[in-house]
Amino acid sequence: MKANELSPAEYSNFCNFLEQHCGIVLGASKQYLVRSRLSPLISEHRCDSLSALVRRAMEPREKALRSVVIDAMTTNETLWFRDRYPFEILSQRLLVEFSNLNRPLKIWSAASSSGQEPYSIAMTCLEFQEKNPGALKRGFEILGTDISPSMLAHCQKGEYDKLALSRGLSAERQRKYLEPGSDGCFKMKQSVKQHVKFRPLNLLDNFASVGRFDIIFCRNVLIYFSPEVKRQIFANFAKVANTNGYLMLGASESVNGLTNEFEMNRCPAGIVYKAKK
Ligand SMILES: C[S@@+](CC[C@H](N)C(=O)[O-])C[C@H]1O[C@@H](n2cnc3c(N)ncnc32)[C@H](O)[C@@H]1O
């Protein structure tokens, strides 16, 4: 066996381990994905094969390596204002409904990846306030969480290169909300950053420590999870959603057959789910 291959039994053990620790279901034929994502870690962590790396990562005492391996196995693809319609629903309906709130509006981006989603939410809220003077007068607070330490570090830095910026951010918004940073990158201005906090959170854990939210964005991550895990996550979202709160899922995700605690609301721009409380 080559140094960057796993036997069928090792692959199967690794799949179980990954699902148990972060919910990601790899499926039978993703050996290539494990190989391409973990091979660079073999020498970095002084192992002599993929098999040795994976075996070590699965040892209970190897917490740091486990986190690195899980981080490498996550898919972090994201863009600014991804799919557009969630941000249209946010500005045309949700922010309108919450505009007279007598406390800060609380929004959660529950798989924030490198930050494009929570920062796009922040820009949408700022633009809403600009168009509607006096709206959301107690402000708005956005929490971005993710399991990936490297993505959270990226979020916190708030710096993006030209390629990342070209994916969904208009030149006008770039001028308005970002300023030149280091190495040709641009960084989020403080006027946006001040509304967004980040912290690590595994969606498999309970959400007791995150607080309560009026709007939860959880997009393009549940697709990797089993129905049982999604069911548990929806139940946990229902617990932390405020009365009249909303849940925004990814374009290919739905609550169908997985929870009765959210109902589908069709808006002209697309679908959002409303907490039944
Ligand atoms: C494809 S990105 C989606 C980012 C953004 N929500 C969007 O729609 O563009 C998926 C993110 O989910 C995170 N993720 C995967 N498993 C997770 C888990 N168990 N808990 C929290 N985040 C997780 C990954 O680290 C990754 O950043």
Ligand as a Chemical Component Dictionary entry (heavy atoms), coordinates in Angstrom:
data_LIG
# 
_chem_comp.id                   LIG 
_chem_comp.type                 NON-POLYMER 
_chem_comp.pdbx_formal_charge   0 
_chem_comp.three_letter_code    LIG 
# 
loop_
_chem_comp_atom.comp_id 
_chem_comp_atom.atom_id 
_chem_comp_atom.alt_atom_id 
_chem_comp_atom.type_symbol 
_chem_comp_atom.charge 
_chem_comp_atom.model_Cartn_x 
_chem_comp_atom.model_Cartn_y 
_chem_comp_atom.model_Cartn_z 
_chem_comp_atom.pdbx_ordinal 
LIG C1  C1  C 0  -19.370 25.228 2.712  1  
LIG S1  S1  S 1  -19.029 26.197 4.114  2  
LIG C2  C2  C 0  -20.477 27.220 4.161  3  
LIG C3  C3  C 0  -20.177 28.648 4.544  4  
LIG C4  C4  C 0  -21.357 29.602 4.464  5  
LIG N1  N1  N 0  -22.380 29.253 5.419  6  
LIG C5  C5  C 0  -21.930 29.662 3.063  7  
LIG O1  O1  O 0  -23.047 29.179 2.853  8  
LIG O2  O2  O -1 -21.259 30.183 2.174  9  
LIG C6  C6  C 0  -19.308 25.018 5.408  10 
LIG C7  C7  C 0  -18.685 25.399 6.748  11 
LIG O3  O3  O 0  -19.208 24.527 7.760  12 
LIG C8  C8  C 0  -18.193 24.278 8.702  13 
LIG N2  N2  N 0  -18.512 23.049 9.439  14 
LIG C9  C9  C 0  -18.431 21.771 9.025  15 
LIG N3  N3  N 0  -18.801 20.929 10.010 16 
LIG C10 C10 C 0  -19.125 21.710 11.076 17 
LIG C11 C11 C 0  -19.587 21.440 12.392 18 
LIG N4  N4  N 0  -19.785 20.184 12.833 19 
LIG N5  N5  N 0  -19.815 22.478 13.231 20 
LIG C12 C12 C 0  -19.613 23.762 12.807 21 
LIG N6  N6  N 0  -19.193 24.083 11.563 22 
LIG C13 C13 C 0  -18.946 23.065 10.714 23 
LIG C14 C14 C 0  -16.929 24.170 7.853  24 
LIG O4  O4  O 0  -15.775 24.396 8.627  25 
LIG C15 C15 C 0  -17.181 25.239 6.784  26 
LIG O5  O5  O 0  -16.569 26.444 7.122  27 
# 
loop_
_chem_comp_bond.comp_id 
_chem_comp_bond.atom_id_1 
_chem_comp_bond.atom_id_2 
_chem_comp_bond.value_order 
_chem_comp_bond.pdbx_ordinal 
LIG C1  S1  SING 1  
LIG S1  C2  SING 2  
LIG S1  C6  SING 3  
LIG C2  C3  SING 4  
LIG C3  C4  SING 5  
LIG C4  N1  SING 6  
LIG C4  C5  SING 7  
LIG C5  O1  DOUB 8  
LIG C5  O2  SING 9  
LIG C6  C7  SING 10 
LIG C7  O3  SING 11 
LIG C7  C15 SING 12 
LIG O3  C8  SING 13 
LIG C8  N2  SING 14 
LIG C8  C14 SING 15 
LIG N2  C9  SING 16 
LIG N2  C13 SING 17 
LIG C9  N3  DOUB 18 
LIG N3  C10 SING 19 
LIG C10 C11 SING 20 
LIG C10 C13 DOUB 21 
LIG C11 N4  SING 22 
LIG C11 N5  DOUB 23 
LIG N5  C12 SING 24 
LIG C12 N6  DOUB 25 
LIG N6  C13 SING 26 
LIG C14 O4  SING 27 
LIG C14 C15 SING 28 
LIG C15 O5  SING 29 
# 
